[in-house]
Amino acid sequence: MIKGIIFDLDGVIVSTDQYHYEAWKALADREGIYFNKNINNRLRGVSRRESLMIILEKSQRKYNELEIEEMLNYKNEIYRNSLNKLTKIDIMSGVVELLEYLESQNIKKAIGSSSKNTMLILDKIGLKAKFDYIVDGIMITNTKPDPEVFIKARLGLGLQEDECLVVEDAVAGVMASHYANIKAIAVGDAAKNKKGDYNLDNILDLIKILKKGL
């Protein structure tokens, strides 16, 4: 019996992909590094530093650690400034209804995100209080596809692997879920690539799955 759902944040609860893209593009343009949407897609579900390393693959020069730290801070400042625009309107379709259903069924809810801006984002969209436990990038050492974030979220809910589901939009996140021995509900890009145990076009279809039982 499913007693808890662990949600990724970006691309599942709210979409900040465009803000990430614009911030990385600003950095790449400043450094004269080629960057486009295809490269940006490779950054989904991975840490800020790992994302920068992917971008720097296109660079013609090497950067020292001080320069890398400066670039990470530069990108994050642009991104965090963009987050000030977020409101409840930016919550993804079906999310509020799904959370209300889970609450009505006494199913616990957690966030398992690699983003260090998770708390800020949840504050901006007014959903922080809706979750029983939150794991963000500040709390973990390893980013997806490492399962650490989902293991911590599961333990925070006090549940076993077979009592949880993970909702993810990134392939790396689905892999992390499987490494954590938790079934994955794939939405967005992960669903298009048929990577989940269940691949949904609409996140509200999760209600049907829960009603049928797993």
C-alpha positions in Angstrom: 0.0 0.0 0.0 1.3 3.4 -1.0 1.6 5.7 2.0 3.9 8.4 0.6 4.7 10.3 -2.6 8.1 12.0 -3.1 8.0 14.7 -5.7 10.9 16.3 -7.6 10.5 20.0 -7.7 11.5 21.6 -11.1 9.4 20.3 -13.9 7.0 18.5 -11.6 5.6 21.0 -9.0 6.7 24.1 -10.8 8.7 24.8 -14.0 11.8 27.0 -13.6 13.5 25.5 -16.6 13.4 28.7 -18.6 15.0 30.6 -15.7 17.8 28.1 -15.5 18.3 28.3 -19.2 18.4 32.1 -19.3 20.9 32.2 -16.4 23.2 29.6 -17.9 22.9 31.3 -21.3 23.9 34.6 -19.7 27.0 33.0 -18.2 27.9 31.1 -21.4 27.6 34.3 -23.5 29.8 36.2 -21.0 32.5 33.5 -21.4 32.1 33.2 -25.1 31.0 29.5 -24.8 28.5 27.9 -27.2 25.3 27.0 -25.4 21.8 26.0 -26.7 18.6 24.2 -25.6 20.0 20.8 -26.4 23.0 21.3 -24.0 20.6 22.8 -21.5 18.6 19.5 -21.5 21.7 17.6 -20.4 21.6 19.7 -17.2 18.2 18.4 -16.0 18.4 16.8 -12.6 22.1 17.4 -12.0 23.9 19.7 -9.6 24.9 23.3 -10.4 28.6 22.4 -10.4 28.0 19.3 -12.6 25.9 21.5 -15.0 28.8 24.0 -15.2 31.2 21.2 -16.0 29.0 20.1 -18.9 28.9 23.7 -20.2 32.6 24.1 -20.0 33.1 21.1 -22.3 32.6 23.6 -25.1 35.1 26.1 -23.7 38.4 26.7 -25.4 40.2 27.3 -22.1 40.7 25.9 -18.6 39.3 27.5 -15.5 40.8 27.4 -12.0 38.7 26.8 -8.9 38.3 30.5 -8.0 36.9 31.2 -11.5 34.6 28.2 -11.3 33.2 29.4 -8.0 32.7 32.9 -9.4 30.8 31.4 -12.4 28.6 29.3 -10.1 27.8 32.4 -8.0 27.1 34.5 -11.1 24.7 32.0 -12.5 22.9 31.5 -9.2 22.5 35.2 -8.6 20.8 35.6 -12.0 18.6 32.6 -11.4 17.6 33.6 -7.9 16.7 37.1 -9.1 14.4 35.4 -11.7 12.7 33.4 -9.0 11.3 36.6 -7.5 8.8 36.5 -10.4 7.3 33.2 -9.2 3.8 33.1 -7.9 1.1 30.5 -7.4 0.2 31.0 -11.0 3.4 29.1 -11.9 2.4 25.9 -10.2 2.1 23.2 -12.8 -1.3 22.0 -13.9 -3.0 19.4 -11.7 -0.5 19.7 -8.8 -2.8 21.5 -6.4 -5.6 19.1 -7.0 -3.3 16.1 -6.6 -1.9 17.4 -3.3 -5.4 17.9 -2.0 -6.4 14.4 -3.0 -3.3 12.9 -1.2 -4.1 15.0 1.9 -7.7 13.6 1.9 -6.3 10.1 1.7 -3.7 10.7 4.5 -0.9 9.9 2.0 2.3 11.7 3.1 4.1 14.1 0.7 7.7 14.9 0.4 10.0 16.9 -1.9 13.2 15.3 -3.1 15.1 18.0 -5.1 18.8 18.6 -5.9 18.1 22.4 -6.0 19.6 24.5 -3.3 16.8 27.0 -4.0 14.0 24.6 -3.1 12.8 26.5 0.0 12.8 29.8 -1.8 10.8 28.4 -4.7 8.2 26.7 -2.4 7.9 30.0 -0.4 7.2 31.9 -3.6 4.5 29.5 -4.9 3.0 29.1 -1.4 3.3 25.3 -1.1 5.9 24.7 1.5 3.3 23.8 4.2 1.8 21.2 1.9 4.7 18.8 2.3 5.5 16.7 5.3 9.2 16.5 4.6 11.6 18.4 2.3 15.0 17.3 1.1 16.9 19.9 -1.0 20.4 20.3 -2.5 21.8 21.7 0.8 21.0 18.4 2.6 22.6 16.0 0.2 26.2 15.2 -0.9 25.4 13.4 -4.2 23.0 14.5 -6.9 20.8 12.4 -9.1 21.1 9.8 -10.5 22.5 9.0 -7.1 19.6 7.8 -4.9 20.6 9.8 -1.8 17.9 12.5 -2.1 15.1 9.9 -2.4 16.5 7.7 0.4 16.6 10.7 2.7 13.1 11.8 1.7 11.7 8.3 2.3 13.4 8.0 5.7 12.1 11.5 6.6 8.6 10.2 5.9 9.3 7.1 8.0 8.3 4.7 5.2 9.6 1.6 3.5 10.6 1.5 -0.2 7.4 -0.3 -1.3 5.3 2.2 0.6 6.5 5.1 -1.6 6.4 6.4 -5.1 8.6 9.1 -6.7 7.3 11.6 -9.3 10.0 12.7 -11.7 10.3 14.5 -15.0 14.0 13.9 -15.6 15.6 10.6 -16.7 18.4 11.0 -14.1 15.7 11.3 -11.4 13.9 8.2 -12.5 17.3 6.4 -12.4 17.8 7.7 -8.9 14.3 6.4 -7.9 15.1 3.0 -9.2 18.5 3.0 -7.4 16.6 3.8 -4.2 14.3 0.8 -4.9 11.3 3.0 -5.3 8.9 2.9 -8.2 8.9 5.9 -10.4 6.0 7.9 -11.9 7.5 9.6 -14.9 6.0 12.9 -16.3 7.4 15.3 -18.9 10.6 14.3 -20.6 11.0 11.1 -18.6 7.5 10.0 -19.6 8.2 10.7 -23.3 11.2 8.5 -23.0 9.2 5.8 -21.3 11.6 5.6 -18.4 9.2 5.3 -15.5 7.3 2.4 -14.0 4.3 4.4 -15.0 4.5 7.1 -17.7 1.9 9.8 -17.4 0.8 12.6 -19.8 -1.2 14.2 -17.0 0.0 14.2 -13.4 -3.6 13.8 -12.2 -3.6 10.3 -13.7 -1.6 9.3 -10.6 -4.9 9.5 -8.7 -6.3 6.7 -10.9 -3.2 4.6 -10.3 -3.5 5.0 -6.5 -7.2 4.2 -6.6 -6.5 1.0 -8.5 -3.7 0.0 -6.2 -0.2 -1.1 -7.2 
